[in-house]
Amino acid sequence: MQRLTTTSFGRRPLSAAQLEAVTRLDRPAPVASMDKWELLTQLTAARESYELSDRTLRVLAVLLGVHRERELTDGAPLIVYASNATLCERAHGMPESTLRRHLAALVASGLIARHDSPNGKRYQRRDASGAVVRAYGFDLRPLLLRAGEIAHHARAAEIRSNEIALLREEVVLLIRDASDLAQLGHASELDEGLDAIEDAVILAKRQLRRKLGLEDLSTIRDRLQPLVATLVEKLTPEVEPTDPVTPELIASDSQNERHIQNADIIHSDSEGQGTCTPERSQPFESNEAEKDQSVSLGQVLSTCKEHQSFFPEPLRNWADVERISDKIAPMLGIDQPVMIDAKRVMGREAAAITILCMLEKAAVIRSPGAYLRRLTQMARDGAFSLKPMVMALANREIVS
């Protein structure tokens, strides 16, 4: 099919870029044919590279829909000569002024070319046999010429999208770590550095409401990482390394039987003078200092009073403390598996006292489940003690 014109009808100015796009039409296409809808899908993925809006792509989809063949084939008629009225109707009633604006954007991007007739109308001429010999309208051949370029930009956009998704996940995890560490810092009476990390968390959450690119996400990550690392270093207890001692094996089979530990300790003190030492399903043999940091039932009851707002009956023994804590844990939002793990590692009574202490500070603990998991991990590492927690609450009451 013959193409005659290189300029536009009316007062539309001719730019060097448009002239280059028109002259490029005489070059052979890198591919013989291409599925038009697959090409549109790739162009949609790469739309940022061509600065195309969703409505511009919608107009391009209308032009491709008017073209009868599914394949864009080099050498076949690829000029769409439908009128603006037809294109607006296929675009579900798009205003003609909007249609003209998006058509101009497609022409400016070099994805389609405009071939105007002498009077500016779009039509085609056929020969005696009915074959189209000349047509005026929008030429789709530039899409076929730039198919390889469009596919390259689509792959690059997919890679960039995956990088953004991974970096966004990293930022979200940093925000979660920062929030939980800040809560632990408040519970540990650590004030240094908490204001900076809380401000950074608030700012990061606000920024994540928008669609951020790699540069913005990298800035947030680089701001949070050192703050989180510093806080982890301050909150991690220092544990002196111990040399493992290999026990001497005894020849007698009776000496090699498993050690049986009775975890059900019966407390006969019902007047509040007994003491509680955190029991463990796997005792720490070298943690002798913890035995001296016992907490009496009287200290617990005199310090932890918030439970009386929900359960006014008096607590007379450790069994009552465990029973009440089992009811309070779900109220704080602590899942049963987390509570079971705390009892297994800390001991039943120590876990019960911990729940009562957490209830006292419920207003400042944002995630009780995460807080209890952290304390359980500290107990598993041998770095948890009840006495500082109870004494901190007692000192707070004295100050207030």
Stockholm file with secondary structure:
# STOCKHOLM 1.0

chainA/1-400         MQRLTTTSFGRRPLSAAQLEAVTRLDRPAPVASMDKWELLTQLTAARESYELSDRTLRVLAVLLGVHRERELTDGAPLIVYASNATLCERAHGMPESTLRRHLAALVASGLIARHDSPNGKRYQRRDASGAVVRAYGFDLRPLLLRAGEIAHHARAAEIRSNEIALLREEVVLLIRDASDLAQLGHASELDEGLDAIEDAVILAKRQLRRKLGLEDLSTIRDRLQPLVATLVEKLTPEVEPTDPVTPELIASDSQNERHIQNADIIHSDSEGQGTCTPERSQPFESNEAEKDQSVSLGQVLSTCKEHQSFFPEPLRNWADVERISDKIAPMLGIDQPVMIDAKRVMGREAAAITILCMLEKAAVIRSPGAYLRRLTQMARDGAFSLKPMVMALANREIVS
#=GR chainA/1-400 SS CBCCCCSCSTTCCCCHHHHHHHHGGGSCCSSSEEEHHHHHHHHHHTHHHHTCCHHHHHHHHHHHHHSCCSEEETTSCCEECCCHHHHHHHTTSCCHHHHHHHHHHHHHHTSSEEECCTTSCCCEEECTTSCEEEECEEECHHHHHTHHHHHHHHHHHHHHHHHHHHHHHHHHHHHHHHHHHHHHHHHTTCCTTHHHHHHHHHHHHHHTTSCCCHHHHHHHHHHHHHHHHHHHHHHSCCCCCCCCCCCCCCSSGGGGSCCCCCCCCCCCCCSSCCEECCCCSSCCTTCCHHHHSCEEHHHHHHHCCGGGGTCCSCCCSHHHHHHHHHHHHHHTTCCHHHHHHHHHHHCHHHHHHHHHHHHHTTTTCSCHHHHHHHHHHHHHTTCCCHHHHHHHHHHHHHHC
#=GC SS_cons         CBCCCCSCSTTCCCCHHHHHHHHGGGSCCSSSEEEHHHHHHHHHHTHHHHTCCHHHHHHHHHHHHHSCCSEEETTSCCEECCCHHHHHHHTTSCCHHHHHHHHHHHHHHTSSEEECCTTSCCCEEECTTSCEEEECEEECHHHHHTHHHHHHHHHHHHHHHHHHHHHHHHHHHHHHHHHHHHHHHHHTTCCTTHHHHHHHHHHHHHHTTSCCCHHHHHHHHHHHHHHHHHHHHHHSCCCCCCCCCCCCCCSSGGGGSCCCCCCCCCCCCCSSCCEECCCCSSCCTTCCHHHHSCEEHHHHHHHCCGGGGTCCSCCCSHHHHHHHHHHHHHHTTCCHHHHHHHHHHHCHHHHHHHHHHHHHTTTTCSCHHHHHHHHHHHHHTTCCCHHHHHHHHHHHHHHC
//
